[in-house]
Amino acid sequence: MNISTISRPRIHFTQEHEWIDFNGTVGFVGLSMFRLAGIKKIDNIEWVNNKGTIEKNTLIANIHSGSTVIPLHSPLRCKFLGINAKLKTNLNLILESPQDQGWIFFVTPMKFQNKDKEELLQPADYQKLIRSIKVS
């Protein structure tokens, strides 16, 4: 499987390896390449909370790969808008293009303020975080 290393232009990360790309009033959410390392195939997505207003850090879905379960949380308080329709026919898009076309769901932030964005990591800060994890 070829894995794309392309990242979305306005991407921000959480400490738990979710990412969000802000595009106007919409945010696209996915999992980082780092978090998906070693996963060969996505078996299914178990949706837990995918309706209405969702609080920050709420479990949205569990991504299943064999006996591995990867939790996916909301990176901020938001309104859930929908699921990436491309995943209906290709769940492995999450692995093939993890930080671009493999986004999992999209949202609109609720009362978006700069402090919400400030709590997220810029790409350079996220790289420092994962380097520190690799060293540990």
Secondary structure in CASP SS format (residue, H / E / C, confidence):
PFRMAT SS
TARGET T0000
AUTHOR 0000-0000-0000
METHOD secondary structure of the structure
MODEL  1
M C 1.00
N C 1.00
I C 1.00
S C 1.00
T C 1.00
I C 1.00
S C 1.00
R C 1.00
P C 1.00
R C 1.00
I E 1.00
H E 1.00
F E 1.00
T C 1.00
Q C 1.00
E C 1.00
H C 1.00
E E 1.00
W E 1.00
I E 1.00
D E 1.00
F E 1.00
N E 1.00
G C 1.00
T C 1.00
V E 1.00
G E 1.00
F E 1.00
V E 1.00
G E 1.00
L E 1.00
S C 1.00
M H 1.00
F H 1.00
R H 1.00
L H 1.00
A C 1.00
G C 1.00
I C 1.00
K C 1.00
K C 1.00
I C 1.00
D C 1.00
N E 1.00
I E 1.00
E E 1.00
W E 1.00
V C 1.00
N C 1.00
N C 1.00
K C 1.00
G C 1.00
T E 1.00
I E 1.00
E C 1.00
K C 1.00
N C 1.00
T C 1.00
L E 1.00
I E 1.00
A E 1.00
N E 1.00
I E 1.00
H E 1.00
S E 1.00
G C 1.00
S C 1.00
T E 1.00
V E 1.00
I E 1.00
P E 1.00
L E 1.00
H E 1.00
S C 1.00
P C 1.00
L C 1.00
R C 1.00
C E 1.00
K E 1.00
F E 1.00
L E 1.00
G E 1.00
I E 1.00
N C 1.00
A H 1.00
K H 1.00
L H 1.00
K H 1.00
T C 1.00
N C 1.00
L C 1.00
N C 1.00
L H 1.00
I H 1.00
L H 1.00
E H 1.00
S C 1.00
P C 1.00
Q C 1.00
D C 1.00
Q C 1.00
G C 1.00
W C 1.00
I C 1.00
F E 1.00
F E 1.00
V E 1.00
T E 1.00
P E 1.00
M C 1.00
K C 1.00
F C 1.00
Q C 1.00
N H 1.00
K H 1.00
D H 1.00
K H 1.00
E H 1.00
E C 1.00
L C 1.00
L E 1.00
Q C 1.00
P H 1.00
A H 1.00
D H 1.00
Y H 1.00
Q H 1.00
K H 1.00
L H 1.00
I H 1.00
R H 1.00
S H 1.00
I H 1.00
K H 1.00
V H 1.00
S C 1.00
END
